[in-house]
């Protein structure tokens, strides 16, 4: 099971923000003028989620043991 990290949470929130803007564009003509930007915001959110999953898998594969270093 993959860990839930901050990149995944941030990506989901950015994607949901873009989705809310997209929904507002469907109901309001002013918001509809920036519909392309809504797709861009959702794409950034999906890319951030992808980075989060990649980071979680990388951390899981390359688990460095944290040791206490005493002088």
ZIKAWO-V913542 format. One record per residue. RES is the residue in one small letter. SS is DSSP state (2 for helix, 1 for strand, 0 for the rest). PHI is phi as a letter, one per 20 degrees, with the letter a starting at -180 (none if undefined). PSI is psi in whole degrees, 0 to 359 (none if undefined). Layout:
# ZIKAWO-V913542
res=[RES/RES]
ss=[SS/SS]
phi=[PHI/PHI]
psi=[PSI/PSI]
This chain:
# ZIKAWO-V913542
res=[x/x/x/x/x/x/x/x/x/x/x/x/x/x/x/x/x/x/x/x/x/x/x/x/x/x/x/x/x/x/x/x/x/x/x/x/x/x/x/x/x/x/x/x/x/x/x/x/x/x/x/x/x/x/x/x/x/x/x/x/x/x/x/x/x/x/x/x/x/x/x]
ss=[0/0/0/0/0/2/2/2/2/2/2/2/2/2/2/2/2/2/2/2/2/2/2/2/2/2/2/0/2/2/2/2/0/0/2/2/2/2/2/2/2/2/2/2/2/2/2/2/2/2/2/2/2/2/2/2/2/2/2/2/2/0/0/0/0/0/0/0/0/0/0]
phi=[none/e/f/e/d/f/f/f/f/f/f/f/f/f/f/f/f/f/f/f/f/f/f/f/f/f/d/c/f/f/f/f/f/d/f/f/f/f/f/f/f/f/f/f/f/f/f/f/f/f/f/f/f/f/f/f/f/f/f/f/f/d/f/e/f/e/d/e/d/d/e]
psi=[136/151/154/112/180/330/321/316/316/320/319/318/321/319/316/324/314/322/321/320/322/316/322/326/335/334/343/130/331/315/334/339/338/33/327/323/327/319/321/318/318/324/322/320/317/321/322/322/318/318/322/317/321/317/319/318/321/316/327/321/322/59/105/133/127/118/153/128/118/139/none]
